[in-house]
Every structure is written in structure tokens, then in C-alpha cells.
Amino acid sequence: MVSYSGPTPEVHVDDNGDLIIVATPWGTRSSAEKAIEEISSFFLAAKDDQEITSPFDILTCLSVPENHLRTSVLFANQAIYKEENLAEYTTGTELFVCAKQDDFFFWSQVGNPSIILKRKGRPLIALGGTSDLSLDYSFEQNLSPLPSELLGIEPTLNVRYHNLIIHPEDRILLLSHSSLEQPVLLLDNPTIDEVSRTLAQMDADQPHWVAEINF
């Protein structure tokens, strides 16, 4: 991971590499730490116990492991809201959490990052992401980042869910930035250092971070 100013993410990778959590705190770091604790605890427990129960509805449009991931994110949102923000807003976190089962890759996110796929023989493909609120007030140049979605701020949560069948040599780039700019998508087969340099050249005052997932 390459970070260029701005909030530094908390990153968790479980021992088998089957679960990756990237939580970027806005406020105290406790929201990111709580998100990692809650998500890893439930998701990994559910993986070993098919009879585990959940207070949340099961979505028929999602597979069993995707529903487990959804439940773990909702537990994390509930915990952060009750422990940190019930009386007043003190902290929230942008979230990317992903898991893999054979060649089935699936993820949930709240706010940034953007997710970019590099597949052999193909240009970069934007798979998902979000623009932040600073774009609403930015004109000739981008203002400082202002997240549009945060985990733990409200008792209910809009979580986005995605999945992908992984091909050999696929790479996933995670890009946290106020917007996904065209010069990044025009890069051929970039390293995370090249993506970071491109962003810095475009706007040296804009914080960002870039990470890569290899399979």
C-alpha cells in the first residue's frame, strides 16, 4: 500500500488470506479498529459454523458467504454507532472488505476506495467506487476530501455488494481519492507506485492511498 497524506487506513488480512479489511477512519481510529474486530470475528466464525444465526434478514440475491459478509458489516456498523456515536458524532470509517472462495471474489464497501481490475490483455476496468462530497463544492480544483458514506454514523446503513469470477493473473487495485480520474484508467499495466505518482502529478495537494490485491 502507498499512502500520500490524508487518513491512514487500518489493514487486516487473516492468516489464510481469505479475508481482507481496509478501514479508513475519519475521527478517532477506534472506529476502524472496531470495524476490523467485529467483521473478522463474525465472518470467520460463520465460515466454520454453517448453523450460525443472524438478527439480520438473509438476502436471496446473495450467496451464503456474501450474506455472512453483509451480516458482519452490519454488526460492525451497529457496534460503532452504539459505542461511539449514539450521543454525538465522534468517528466513522470508510470500509472495503473482501473475501475469496475458490475463484469467486466478493466484496462490500462503504465510501472509498474505488476498485479497479487489471486483467491480462484488457485495459483497466473500474468495478466500483464512490465520489465524495467535496465534488459537490469543487469547481476549478478539488477541495480536500469529504467522505459521502461512513460506517457507524447512523443506525442503518447502505452497503454496496459486488462479486467477480477471478481469472488467472488478475490484479485488483484499490484507489482512495476524491474522484477516479481518466489519466489513471489510461495507464497500461501500472504498479501502485505509478498510480500514486500519476495522482500526485495531477494534483499534488490531494491526499490518496493506493493498494493492490494479487491472487
Order of alpha helices (4+ residues) and beta strands (2+ residues): beta-beta-beta-alpha-alpha-beta-beta-beta-beta-beta-beta-alpha-alpha-beta
